[in-house]
Amino acid sequence: MSLTITCATCSKEFTMSDEEVAYFKKKGYQMRKHCLECSAKRRETLHQIYRGLCATCGCDISLPFNPSEGGKYYCRQHYTKVSNQH
């Protein structure tokens, strides 16, 4: 029941074990299309961290999205203060 698949990214063949195939079928998931190495690279790209500046104190902050020009973003300390004012 193991399944040999060609990676959609790098074209290398990889194998899903019997347990993986059974789990994916049980959960109703599609079978993997990417090998583990390419999947890890895709996740890194999807979870890119962007840099920004706090609109209140100007310190460097990390953002999970690309900040838009003119947007206001806050460090943890100032975000808590701003969000409590609303």
C-alpha positions as CSV (number, residue, x, y, z in Angstrom):
1,M,0.0,0.0,0.0
2,S,3.0,2.3,0.1
3,L,3.0,4.9,-2.6
4,T,5.9,6.1,-4.8
5,I,5.4,9.7,-6.0
6,T,7.4,12.1,-8.2
7,C,7.9,15.5,-6.4
8,A,6.1,18.3,-8.2
9,T,9.0,20.7,-7.5
10,C,12.3,18.8,-7.9
11,S,11.0,15.7,-9.8
12,K,12.7,13.3,-7.4
13,E,10.8,10.2,-6.4
14,F,9.8,9.7,-2.8
15,T,7.8,7.1,-1.0
16,M,4.9,7.5,1.4
17,S,4.8,4.7,3.9
18,D,1.7,2.4,4.4
19,E,1.0,4.3,7.6
20,E,1.2,7.7,5.9
21,V,-1.1,6.6,3.1
22,A,-3.6,5.2,5.5
23,Y,-3.5,8.4,7.6
24,F,-4.0,10.7,4.6
25,K,-6.9,8.6,3.4
26,K,-8.5,8.4,6.8
27,K,-8.3,12.2,7.2
28,G,-9.5,12.8,3.6
29,Y,-6.2,14.6,2.7
30,Q,-4.8,14.6,-0.8
31,M,-1.6,12.6,-1.1
32,R,1.6,14.6,-0.8
33,K,2.9,16.3,-4.0
34,H,6.2,17.4,-2.7
35,C,9.1,15.5,-1.1
36,L,10.0,16.4,2.5
37,E,12.9,18.6,1.5
38,C,10.8,20.7,-0.9
39,S,7.9,20.8,1.5
40,A,10.3,22.3,4.2
41,K,11.5,24.9,1.7
42,R,7.9,25.8,0.8
43,R,7.0,26.2,4.4
44,E,10.0,28.5,5.0
45,T,8.8,30.7,2.1
46,L,5.2,30.7,3.3
47,H,6.3,31.7,6.8
48,Q,8.7,34.5,5.8
49,I,9.3,37.1,8.5
50,Y,9.4,40.8,7.5
51,R,11.0,43.7,9.3
52,G,9.2,46.9,10.3
53,L,9.3,49.8,12.8
54,C,7.0,50.4,15.7
55,A,4.9,53.5,14.9
56,T,5.2,54.7,18.5
57,C,8.8,54.1,19.6
58,G,10.5,53.3,16.3
59,C,12.1,50.0,17.5
60,D,12.6,47.2,15.0
61,I,9.8,44.6,15.0
62,S,9.2,41.3,13.2
63,L,6.0,41.0,11.2
64,P,4.4,37.8,9.6
65,F,3.4,39.9,6.6
66,N,4.9,42.4,4.3
67,P,4.1,45.8,5.8
68,S,2.4,48.3,3.5
69,E,3.7,51.8,3.2
70,G,2.0,54.2,5.6
71,G,0.6,51.3,7.8
72,K,1.0,51.6,11.5
73,Y,2.5,48.6,13.3
74,Y,3.5,48.3,16.9
75,C,6.0,46.5,19.2
76,R,4.4,44.2,21.8
77,Q,4.5,46.9,24.5
78,H,2.8,49.5,22.4
79,Y,0.4,47.2,20.6
80,T,-1.0,46.2,24.0
81,K,-1.5,49.9,25.0
82,V,-3.1,50.8,21.6
83,S,-5.4,47.8,21.6
84,N,-6.6,48.4,25.1
85,Q,-7.6,52.0,24.1
86,H,-10.3,50.7,21.7
